[in-house]
Amino acid sequence: MSTLTVRKLVDDTKERLPIRAAQHGRSMEAEAREILRGSLASARPRGVGSRIHQRLVGLGLDEIRFPPRTELTRAADFEK
């Protein structure tokens, strides 16, 4: 485990942290760890598809119109 020092913490945040910690039955340090863990866990891509999606968001690719299929897909013929 490592140690993290947070400098220049806004007074409002410093006053609210012990209140939130008490509401969850944790120490201020444990509450800060949980806030960081939860925040970073929700921001982390889950899989390859999510990471690809994250890179392509905002490129306008959701506006691409694909032509409708005119024939059904066929199974591959491995006999040839």
N, C-alpha and C positions, 0 to 999 in steps of 0.2 A: 504494500500500500504506500501511497505517497501523500504528501501534505500540500495543501493549496491555501495560499493567503490571498484574500480578496481585499484590495485597497480601494479607497474612495467609494465605498458603498453609500448609496443615498440614504439619508436618515430615515425616510419613510419605510424603505425596505428593511433597514436594520431594526426598526420598531415592530414591523409586522412579522418578521421571521420567528421570534420566540412565541408569539401568539399562535401562529399556524402550527408550530412544533407542539405546543401544549395541546392544541385541538386534536392532533394525531397521536398524542402520547409519546412523543420522541424528544430527544435533545435537539438543540438548535443545529448542532453538527450533523446529526442523523437526518434531520429534516432537509438541510442543505444538500446532503448527499442524495436523498430521494428525489428532490426537485431536479438536480442535475441529471441523475440517472433516467428519470422519466422523460425529461425534455430531450435528451440525446437519443434515447431509445425510439421515441416516436419520429424523430427526424431521420433515422437511419433507414436506407433502402432495405427492403426485405429480401429481394432476390434479383436475378439477372433482368427479368422483365421490368421490375420496378426501376432498376438503375437505367435501363435503356429509355424507359418512359420519362424519367427525370431529365435526361439529357436532351430529349426531343421536345419537351414541353415548350410552348411559345414559338415554335417554328412554323406554325400554321398548317401542320400536317393533318390536323383533324378536319380541315376544310377540303381535303382532297376527295373528289368524287370518283369512285371506282365504277367502271361499267358493269352492268348486271351480267351474270353468267348466262351463256346461251345454251350450254350443254352440261350434262351431269358429269361429275368426275368419274373416272374409270380406275379400277384397280390396276396396279402395275402388272405387266405380263412378263414373267421371269423365264418363260419357256423359250424365248427367242435368243 
